[in-house]
Amino acid sequence: MSTIKILSGINWLLIGVYGAFTIWALLQNANPANDAGGGEQETALKGIGFFLLLVLAGLNWQPYTWAKIVALLLVVSLLLIIRYIITH
């Protein structure tokens, strides 16, 4: 297998994991304990998460190696941020 196919497969696997986290977050109800601005911030973060999911998929569909590397770096950094948020 070529390097680009391996890179693309790893990307799709990680994008799937990030997509599962994003879909889970979208299905959650807004937290009523938030203050007045908290609900809007939560909605904005959900929208940004969905937008980043679309960006990752778009980058991975590109035929260029640099786009796949950027998608890999972006999805790994997003998953590390999610891990940090969950553990702290």
Biopython code that builds the backbone (N, CA, C, O; Angstrom):
import numpy as np
from Bio.PDB.StructureBuilder import StructureBuilder

atoms = [
    (1, "MET", "N", (0.835, -1.188, 0.000)),
    (1, "MET", "CA", (0.000, 0.000, 0.000)),
    (1, "MET", "C", (0.873, 1.242, 0.000)),
    (1, "MET", "O", (1.965, 1.262, 0.568)),
    (2, "SER", "N", (0.377, 2.243, -0.632)),
    (2, "SER", "CA", (1.137, 3.483, -0.668)),
    (2, "SER", "C", (0.935, 4.261, 0.631)),
    (2, "SER", "O", (-0.016, 4.038, 1.379)),
    (3, "THR", "N", (1.846, 5.161, 0.860)),
    (3, "THR", "CA", (1.806, 5.961, 2.081)),
    (3, "THR", "C", (0.540, 6.798, 2.155)),
    (3, "THR", "O", (-0.029, 6.972, 3.233)),
    (4, "ILE", "N", (0.099, 7.313, 1.026)),
    (4, "ILE", "CA", (-1.079, 8.177, 1.035)),
    (4, "ILE", "C", (-2.335, 7.394, 1.398)),
    (4, "ILE", "O", (-3.232, 7.941, 2.041)),
    (5, "LYS", "N", (-2.420, 6.119, 0.998)),
    (5, "LYS", "CA", (-3.589, 5.317, 1.355)),
    (5, "LYS", "C", (-3.590, 4.994, 2.846)),
    (5, "LYS", "O", (-4.641, 5.000, 3.487)),
    (6, "ILE", "N", (-2.421, 4.714, 3.391)),
    (6, "ILE", "CA", (-2.324, 4.453, 4.829)),
    (6, "ILE", "C", (-2.687, 5.712, 5.610)),
    (6, "ILE", "O", (-3.435, 5.648, 6.585)),
    (7, "LEU", "N", (-2.158, 6.853, 5.180)),
    (7, "LEU", "CA", (-2.449, 8.126, 5.832)),
    (7, "LEU", "C", (-3.937, 8.451, 5.751)),
    (7, "LEU", "O", (-4.529, 8.933, 6.716)),
    (8, "SER", "N", (-4.532, 8.184, 4.596)),
    (8, "SER", "CA", (-5.956, 8.445, 4.421)),
    (8, "SER", "C", (-6.796, 7.536, 5.318)),
    (8, "SER", "O", (-7.786, 7.983, 5.898)),
    (9, "GLY", "N", (-6.413, 6.276, 5.436)),
    (9, "GLY", "CA", (-7.144, 5.355, 6.306)),
    (9, "GLY", "C", (-7.071, 5.757, 7.765)),
    (9, "GLY", "O", (-8.073, 5.707, 8.479)),
    (10, "ILE", "N", (-5.884, 6.156, 8.212)),
    (10, "ILE", "CA", (-5.732, 6.626, 9.596)),
    (10, "ILE", "C", (-6.571, 7.883, 9.816)),
    (10, "ILE", "O", (-7.219, 8.033, 10.852)),
    (11, "ASN", "N", (-6.554, 8.781, 8.835)),
    (11, "ASN", "CA", (-7.353, 10.010, 8.944)),
    (11, "ASN", "C", (-8.835, 9.696, 9.085)),
    (11, "ASN", "O", (-9.509, 10.262, 9.945)),
    (12, "TRP", "N", (-9.355, 8.791, 8.242)),
    (12, "TRP", "CA", (-10.779, 8.484, 8.304)),
    (12, "TRP", "C", (-11.149, 7.839, 9.628)),
    (12, "TRP", "O", (-12.231, 8.090, 10.161)),
    (13, "LEU", "N", (-10.262, 7.011, 10.164)),
    (13, "LEU", "CA", (-10.519, 6.405, 11.464)),
    (13, "LEU", "C", (-10.605, 7.475, 12.554)),
    (13, "LEU", "O", (-11.532, 7.466, 13.364)),
    (14, "LEU", "N", (-9.637, 8.393, 12.574)),
    (14, "LEU", "CA", (-9.634, 9.450, 13.587)),
    (14, "LEU", "C", (-10.771, 10.447, 13.375)),
    (14, "LEU", "O", (-11.338, 10.956, 14.342)),
    (15, "ILE", "N", (-11.108, 10.730, 12.114)),
    (15, "ILE", "CA", (-12.240, 11.617, 11.833)),
    (15, "ILE", "C", (-13.534, 10.968, 12.311)),
    (15, "ILE", "O", (-14.430, 11.659, 12.797)),
    (16, "GLY", "N", (-13.640, 9.653, 12.179)),
    (16, "GLY", "CA", (-14.811, 8.937, 12.693)),
    (16, "GLY", "C", (-14.935, 9.052, 14.202)),
    (16, "GLY", "O", (-16.035, 9.232, 14.726)),
    (17, "VAL", "N", (-13.811, 8.949, 14.904)),
    (17, "VAL", "CA", (-13.822, 9.103, 16.367)),
    (17, "VAL", "C", (-14.237, 10.527, 16.730)),
    (17, "VAL", "O", (-15.081, 10.727, 17.604)),
    (18, "TYR", "N", (-13.644, 11.517, 16.059)),
    (18, "TYR", "CA", (-14.010, 12.913, 16.322)),
    (18, "TYR", "C", (-15.478, 13.156, 15.956)),
    (18, "TYR", "O", (-16.179, 13.885, 16.657)),
    (19, "GLY", "N", (-15.939, 12.551, 14.862)),
    (19, "GLY", "CA", (-17.337, 12.687, 14.465)),
    (19, "GLY", "C", (-18.290, 12.108, 15.498)),
    (19, "GLY", "O", (-19.364, 12.661, 15.738)),
    (20, "ALA", "N", (-17.899, 10.992, 16.110)),
    (20, "ALA", "CA", (-18.734, 10.403, 17.159)),
    (20, "ALA", "C", (-18.840, 11.347, 18.356)),
    (20, "ALA", "O", (-19.921, 11.520, 18.919)),
    (21, "PHE", "N", (-17.714, 11.959, 18.746)),
    (21, "PHE", "CA", (-17.751, 12.937, 19.837)),
    (21, "PHE", "C", (-18.622, 14.137, 19.459)),
    (21, "PHE", "O", (-19.372, 14.646, 20.292)),
    (22, "THR", "N", (-18.524, 14.586, 18.214)),
    (22, "THR", "CA", (-19.293, 15.748, 17.767)),
    (22, "THR", "C", (-20.784, 15.442, 17.746)),
    (22, "THR", "O", (-21.589, 16.258, 18.194)),
    (23, "ILE", "N", (-21.160, 14.280, 17.231)),
    (23, "ILE", "CA", (-22.574, 13.905, 17.194)),
    (23, "ILE", "C", (-23.117, 13.745, 18.610)),
    (23, "ILE", "O", (-24.246, 14.145, 18.894)),
    (24, "TRP", "N", (-22.311, 13.158, 19.500)),
    (24, "TRP", "CA", (-22.736, 13.027, 20.897)),
    (24, "TRP", "C", (-22.987, 14.412, 21.500)),
    (24, "TRP", "O", (-23.982, 14.616, 22.196)),
    (25, "ALA", "N", (-22.091, 15.357, 21.235)),
    (25, "ALA", "CA", (-22.249, 16.707, 21.783)),
    (25, "ALA", "C", (-23.476, 17.399, 21.194)),
    (25, "ALA", "O", (-24.175, 18.124, 21.903)),
    (26, "LEU", "N", (-23.746, 17.183, 19.908)),
    (26, "LEU", "CA", (-24.903, 17.814, 19.285)),
    (26, "LEU", "C", (-26.216, 17.271, 19.840)),
    (26, "LEU", "O", (-27.214, 17.990, 19.877)),
    (27, "LEU", "N", (-26.226, 16.021, 20.268)),
    (27, "LEU", "CA", (-27.456, 15.416, 20.774)),
    (27, "LEU", "C", (-27.739, 15.753, 22.234)),
    (27, "LEU", "O", (-28.823, 15.451, 22.733)),
    (28, "GLN", "N", (-26.794, 16.368, 22.921)),
    (28, "GLN", "CA", (-26.984, 16.731, 24.325)),
    (28, "GLN", "C", (-27.835, 17.993, 24.429)),
    (28, "GLN", "O", (-27.710, 18.914, 23.622)),
    (29, "ASN", "N", (-28.699, 18.015, 25.435)),
    (29, "ASN", "CA", (-29.502, 19.209, 25.693)),
    (29, "ASN", "C", (-28.622, 20.288, 26.302)),
    (29, "ASN", "O", (-27.590, 20.005, 26.910)),
    (30, "ALA", "N", (-29.049, 21.522, 26.128)),
    (30, "ALA", "CA", (-28.320, 22.636, 26.735)),
    (30, "ALA", "C", (-28.414, 22.520, 28.252)),
    (30, "ALA", "O", (-29.460, 22.166, 28.795)),
    (31, "ASN", "N", (-27.329, 22.818, 28.916)),
    (31, "ASN", "CA", (-27.270, 22.724, 30.373)),
    (31, "ASN", "C", (-28.011, 23.912, 30.987)),
    (31, "ASN", "O", (-27.603, 25.055, 30.780)),
    (32, "PRO", "N", (-29.093, 23.669, 31.741)),
    (32, "PRO", "CA", (-29.842, 24.797, 32.324)),
    (32, "PRO", "C", (-29.084, 25.500, 33.441)),
    (32, "PRO", "O", (-29.471, 26.596, 33.849)),
    (33, "ALA", "N", (-28.016, 24.896, 33.943)),
    (33, "ALA", "CA", (-27.245, 25.526, 35.016)),
    (33, "ALA", "C", (-26.327, 26.620, 34.490)),
    (33, "ALA", "O", (-25.734, 27.357, 35.277)),
    (34, "ASN", "N", (-26.203, 26.738, 33.178)),
    (34, "ASN", "CA", (-25.357, 27.790, 32.604)),
    (34, "ASN", "C", (-25.960, 29.160, 32.885)),
    (34, "ASN", "O", (-27.171, 29.301, 33.052)),
    (35, "ASP", "N", (-25.103, 30.152, 32.934)),
    (35, "ASP", "CA", (-25.591, 31.515, 33.106)),
    (35, "ASP", "C", (-26.200, 32.002, 31.789)),
    (35, "ASP", "O", (-26.371, 31.218, 30.855)),
    (36, "ALA", "N", (-26.517, 33.264, 31.717)),
    (36, "ALA", "CA", (-27.218, 33.794, 30.550)),
    (36, "ALA", "C", (-26.425, 33.607, 29.257)),
    (36, "ALA", "O", (-27.012, 33.304, 28.218)),
    (37, "GLY", "N", (-25.121, 33.779, 29.301)),
    (37, "GLY", "CA", (-24.318, 33.642, 28.088)),
    (37, "GLY", "C", (-23.838, 32.230, 27.830)),
    (37, "GLY", "O", (-23.345, 31.937, 26.741)),
    (38, "GLY", "N", (-23.972, 31.344, 28.815)),
    (38, "GLY", "CA", (-23.450, 29.989, 28.681)),
    (38, "GLY", "C", (-24.141, 29.175, 27.611)),
    (38, "GLY", "O", (-23.497, 28.398, 26.906)),
    (39, "GLY", "N", (-25.449, 29.345, 27.483)),
    (39, "GLY", "CA", (-26.192, 28.592, 26.475)),
    (39, "GLY", "C", (-25.770, 28.945, 25.065)),
    (39, "GLY", "O", (-25.645, 28.071, 24.208)),
    (40, "GLU", "N", (-25.549, 30.240, 24.825)),
    (40, "GLU", "CA", (-25.117, 30.670, 23.499)),
    (40, "GLU", "C", (-23.702, 30.195, 23.197)),
    (40, "GLU", "O", (-23.394, 29.831, 22.063)),
    (41, "GLN", "N", (-22.846, 30.198, 24.210)),
    (41, "GLN", "CA", (-21.478, 29.715, 24.008)),
    (41, "GLN", "C", (-21.475, 28.221, 23.707)),
    (41, "GLN", "O", (-20.705, 27.751, 22.870)),
    (42, "GLU", "N", (-22.331, 27.484, 24.389)),
    (42, "GLU", "CA", (-22.420, 26.044, 24.152)),
    (42, "GLU", "C", (-22.892, 25.767, 22.725)),
    (42, "GLU", "O", (-22.358, 24.883, 22.054)),
    (43, "THR", "N", (-23.877, 26.511, 22.266)),
    (43, "THR", "CA", (-24.374, 26.354, 20.903)),
    (43, "THR", "C", (-23.295, 26.713, 19.887)),
    (43, "THR", "O", (-23.146, 26.035, 18.870)),
    (44, "ALA", "N", (-22.550, 27.771, 20.159)),
    (44, "ALA", "CA", (-21.474, 28.176, 19.250)),
    (44, "ALA", "C", (-20.380, 27.113, 19.187)),
    (44, "ALA", "O", (-19.868, 26.821, 18.107)),
    (45, "LEU", "N", (-20.018, 26.535, 20.323)),
    (45, "LEU", "CA", (-18.991, 25.492, 20.329)),
    (45, "LEU", "C", (-19.445, 24.250, 19.574)),
    (45, "LEU", "O", (-18.643, 23.603, 18.902)),
    (46, "LYS", "N", (-20.725, 23.915, 19.681)),
    (46, "LYS", "CA", (-21.252, 22.778, 18.917)),
    (46, "LYS", "C", (-21.181, 23.068, 17.418)),
    (46, "LYS", "O", (-20.833, 22.189, 16.629)),
    (47, "GLY", "N", (-21.509, 24.289, 17.031)),
    (47, "GLY", "CA", (-21.427, 24.666, 15.620)),
    (47, "GLY", "C", (-20.004, 24.646, 15.097)),
    (47, "GLY", "O", (-19.754, 24.202, 13.977)),
    (48, "ILE", "N", (-19.063, 25.130, 15.912)),
    (48, "ILE", "CA", (-17.654, 25.110, 15.514)),
    (48, "ILE", "C", (-17.167, 23.674, 15.381)),
    (48, "ILE", "O", (-16.420, 23.354, 14.456)),
    (49, "GLY", "N", (-17.585, 22.805, 16.299)),
    (49, "GLY", "CA", (-17.198, 21.398, 16.223)),
    (49, "GLY", "C", (-17.697, 20.739, 14.950)),
    (49, "GLY", "O", (-16.967, 19.977, 14.317)),
    (50, "PHE", "N", (-18.944, 21.027, 14.567)),
    (50, "PHE", "CA", (-19.488, 20.467, 13.329)),
    (50, "PHE", "C", (-18.771, 21.038, 12.111)),
    (50, "PHE", "O", (-18.484, 20.309, 11.162)),
    (51, "PHE", "N", (-18.480, 22.340, 12.131)),
    (51, "PHE", "CA", (-17.752, 22.962, 11.027)),
    (51, "PHE", "C", (-16.365, 22.335, 10.867)),
    (51, "PHE", "O", (-15.932, 22.066, 9.746)),
    (52, "LEU", "N", (-15.671, 22.104, 11.978)),
    (52, "LEU", "CA", (-14.350, 21.476, 11.911)),
    (52, "LEU", "C", (-14.436, 20.048, 11.385)),
    (52, "LEU", "O", (-13.521, 19.585, 10.705)),
    (53, "LEU", "N", (-15.522, 19.347, 11.692)),
    (53, "LEU", "CA", (-15.718, 18.006, 11.144)),
    (53, "LEU", "C", (-15.830, 18.061, 9.621)),
    (53, "LEU", "O", (-15.264, 17.221, 8.922)),
    (54, "LEU", "N", (-16.558, 19.046, 9.115)),
    (54, "LEU", "CA", (-16.673, 19.209, 7.663)),
    (54, "LEU", "C", (-15.333, 19.591, 7.037)),
    (54, "LEU", "O", (-14.999, 19.112, 5.953)),
    (55, "VAL", "N", (-14.564, 20.447, 7.709)),
    (55, "VAL", "CA", (-13.238, 20.836, 7.211)),
    (55, "VAL", "C", (-12.320, 19.624, 7.151)),
    (55, "VAL", "O", (-11.597, 19.440, 6.172)),
    (56, "LEU", "N", (-12.344, 18.798, 8.188)),
    (56, "LEU", "CA", (-11.498, 17.604, 8.208)),
    (56, "LEU", "C", (-11.857, 16.647, 7.077)),
    (56, "LEU", "O", (-10.973, 16.110, 6.409)),
    (57, "ALA", "N", (-13.151, 16.435, 6.866)),
    (57, "ALA", "CA", (-13.571, 15.555, 5.778)),
    (57, "ALA", "C", (-13.164, 16.139, 4.428)),
    (57, "ALA", "O", (-12.706, 15.410, 3.548)),
    (58, "GLY", "N", (-13.328, 17.442, 4.264)),
    (58, "GLY", "CA", (-12.935, 18.080, 3.007)),
    (58, "GLY", "C", (-11.444, 17.991, 2.747)),
    (58, "GLY", "O", (-11.023, 17.742, 1.618)),
    (59, "LEU", "N", (-10.642, 18.192, 3.781)),
    (59, "LEU", "CA", (-9.192, 18.068, 3.617)),
    (59, "LEU", "C", (-8.791, 16.640, 3.274)),
    (59, "LEU", "O", (-7.879, 16.423, 2.476)),
    (60, "ASN", "N", (-9.466, 15.670, 3.870)),
    (60, "ASN", "CA", (-9.095, 14.278, 3.614)),
    (60, "ASN", "C", (-9.534, 13.819, 2.231)),
    (60, "ASN", "O", (-8.951, 12.880, 1.689)),
    (61, "TRP", "N", (-10.543, 14.453, 1.646)),
    (61, "TRP", "CA", (-10.971, 14.096, 0.295)),
    (61, "TRP", "C", (-10.073, 14.695, -0.789)),
    (61, "TRP", "O", (-10.162, 14.303, -1.952)),
    (62, "GLN", "N", (-9.227, 15.625, -0.420)),
    (62, "GLN", "CA", (-8.320, 16.235, -1.392)),
    (62, "GLN", "C", (-7.272, 15.217, -1.844)),
    (62, "GLN", "O", (-6.847, 14.377, -1.051)),
    (63, "PRO", "N", (-6.855, 15.282, -3.103)),
    (63, "PRO", "CA", (-5.864, 14.307, -3.589)),
    (63, "PRO", "C", (-4.424, 14.664, -3.224)),
    (63, "PRO", "O", (-3.499, 13.949, -3.609)),
    (64, "TYR", "N", (-4.222, 15.744, -2.498)),
    (64, "TYR", "CA", (-2.871, 16.205, -2.191)),
    (64, "TYR", "C", (-2.386, 15.632, -0.865)),
    (64, "TYR", "O", (-3.155, 15.505, 0.087)),
    (65, "THR", "N", (-1.109, 15.291, -0.817)),
    (65, "THR", "CA", (-0.523, 14.732, 0.398)),
    (65, "THR", "C", (-0.510, 15.758, 1.522)),
    (65, "THR", "O", (-0.777, 15.417, 2.674)),
    (66, "TRP", "N", (-0.202, 17.017, 1.198)),
    (66, "TRP", "CA", (-0.128, 18.037, 2.239)),
    (66, "TRP", "C", (-1.477, 18.223, 2.923)),
    (66, "TRP", "O", (-1.526, 18.485, 4.125)),
    (67, "ALA", "N", (-2.578, 18.092, 2.174)),
    (67, "ALA", "CA", (-3.907, 18.257, 2.768)),
    (67, "ALA", "C", (-4.199, 17.123, 3.749)),
    (67, "ALA", "O", (-4.802, 17.345, 4.798)),
    (68, "LYS", "N", (-3.774, 15.921, 3.407)),
    (68, "LYS", "CA", (-3.984, 14.784, 4.303)),
    (68, "LYS", "C", (-3.136, 14.912, 5.565)),
    (68, "LYS", "O", (-3.578, 14.533, 6.650)),
    (69, "ILE", "N", (-1.922, 15.441, 5.431)),
    (69, "ILE", "CA", (-1.067, 15.645, 6.600)),
    (69, "ILE", "C", (-1.657, 16.724, 7.505)),
    (69, "ILE", "O", (-1.656, 16.578, 8.728)),
    (70, "VAL", "N", (-2.161, 17.804, 6.911)),
    (70, "VAL", "CA", (-2.801, 18.864, 7.701)),
    (70, "VAL", "C", (-4.034, 18.314, 8.414)),
    (70, "VAL", "O", (-4.263, 18.623, 9.583)),
    (71, "ALA", "N", (-4.829, 17.498, 7.714)),
    (71, "ALA", "CA", (-6.009, 16.900, 8.341)),
    (71, "ALA", "C", (-5.607, 15.997, 9.500)),
    (71, "ALA", "O", (-6.262, 16.000, 10.542)),
    (72, "LEU", "N", (-4.537, 15.225, 9.327)),
    (72, "LEU", "CA", (-4.069, 14.348, 10.403)),
    (72, "LEU", "C", (-3.623, 15.157, 11.617)),
    (72, "LEU", "O", (-3.981, 14.830, 12.749)),
    (73, "LEU", "N", (-2.848, 16.202, 11.387)),
    (73, "LEU", "CA", (-2.390, 17.034, 12.501)),
    (73, "LEU", "C", (-3.560, 17.719, 13.202)),
    (73, "LEU", "O", (-3.581, 17.826, 14.429)),
    (74, "LEU", "N", (-4.529, 18.180, 12.421)),
    (74, "LEU", "CA", (-5.686, 18.862, 12.997)),
    (74, "LEU", "C", (-6.552, 17.909, 13.812)),
    (74, "LEU", "O", (-6.974, 18.252, 14.916)),
    (75, "VAL", "N", (-6.821, 16.715, 13.283)),
    (75, "VAL", "CA", (-7.683, 15.782, 14.013)),
    (75, "VAL", "C", (-6.983, 15.256, 15.263)),
    (75, "VAL", "O", (-7.637, 15.040, 16.283)),
    (76, "VAL", "N", (-5.677, 15.048, 15.208)),
    (76, "VAL", "CA", (-4.955, 14.604, 16.404)),
    (76, "VAL", "C", (-4.983, 15.696, 17.466)),
    (76, "VAL", "O", (-5.185, 15.405, 18.645)),
    (77, "SER", "N", (-4.783, 16.945, 17.063)),
    (77, "SER", "CA", (-4.814, 18.033, 18.044)),
    (77, "SER", "C", (-6.214, 18.202, 18.636)),
    (77, "SER", "O", (-6.343, 18.470, 19.830)),
    (78, "LEU", "N", (-7.256, 18.053, 17.830)),
    (78, "LEU", "CA", (-8.618, 18.162, 18.355)),
    (78, "LEU", "C", (-8.928, 17.036, 19.336)),
    (78, "LEU", "O", (-9.555, 17.269, 20.369)),
    (79, "LEU", "N", (-8.495, 15.818, 19.019)),
    (79, "LEU", "CA", (-8.733, 14.705, 19.934)),
    (79, "LEU", "C", (-7.947, 14.866, 21.230)),
    (79, "LEU", "O", (-8.426, 14.482, 22.296)),
    (80, "LEU", "N", (-6.745, 15.430, 21.146)),
    (80, "LEU", "CA", (-5.979, 15.689, 22.366)),
    (80, "LEU", "C", (-6.644, 16.764, 23.223)),
    (80, "LEU", "O", (-6.625, 16.679, 24.451)),
    (81, "ILE", "N", (-7.229, 17.769, 22.585)),
    (81, "ILE", "CA", (-7.965, 18.802, 23.326)),
    (81, "ILE", "C", (-9.185, 18.190, 24.007)),
    (81, "ILE", "O", (-9.470, 18.497, 25.165)),
    (82, "ILE", "N", (-9.908, 17.325, 23.294)),
    (82, "ILE", "CA", (-11.074, 16.662, 23.886)),
    (82, "ILE", "C", (-10.647, 15.801, 25.066)),
    (82, "ILE", "O", (-11.313, 15.791, 26.101)),
    (83, "ARG", "N", (-9.544, 15.080, 24.919)),
    (83, "ARG", "CA", (-9.041, 14.245, 26.018)),
    (83, "ARG", "C", (-8.678, 15.113, 27.225)),
    (83, "ARG", "O", (-8.967, 14.748, 28.365)),
    (84, "TYR", "N", (-8.054, 16.245, 26.976)),
    (84, "TYR", "CA", (-7.689, 17.147, 28.071)),
    (84, "TYR", "C", (-8.935, 17.672, 28.786)),
    (84, "TYR", "O", (-8.965, 17.743, 30.015)),
    (85, "ILE", "N", (-9.956, 18.036, 28.018)),
    (85, "ILE", "CA", (-11.187, 18.559, 28.615)),
    (85, "ILE", "C", (-11.888, 17.482, 29.439)),
    (85, "ILE", "O", (-12.409, 17.764, 30.518)),
    (86, "ILE", "N", (-11.902, 16.255, 28.937)),
    (86, "ILE", "CA", (-12.576, 15.171, 29.654)),
    (86, "ILE", "C", (-11.862, 14.842, 30.957)),
    (86, "ILE", "O", (-12.509, 14.563, 31.966)),
    (87, "THR", "N", (-10.536, 14.872, 30.944)),
    (87, "THR", "CA", (-9.785, 14.456, 32.133)),
    (87, "THR", "C", (-9.611, 15.566, 33.164)),
    (87, "THR", "O", (-9.227, 15.285, 34.299)),
    (88, "HIS", "N", (-9.880, 16.807, 32.806)),
    (88, "HIS", "CA", (-9.697, 17.897, 33.781)),
    (88, "HIS", "C", (-10.986, 18.580, 34.089)),
    (88, "HIS", "O", (-11.013, 19.516, 34.888)),
]
sb = StructureBuilder()
sb.init_structure("model")
sb.init_model(0)
sb.init_chain("A")
sb.init_seg("    ")
for serial, (resi, resn, name, xyz) in enumerate(atoms, 1):
    if name == "N":
        sb.init_residue(resn, " ", resi, " ")
    sb.init_atom(name, np.array(xyz, "f"), 0.0, 1.0, " ", f" {name:<3s}", serial, name[0])
structure = sb.get_structure()
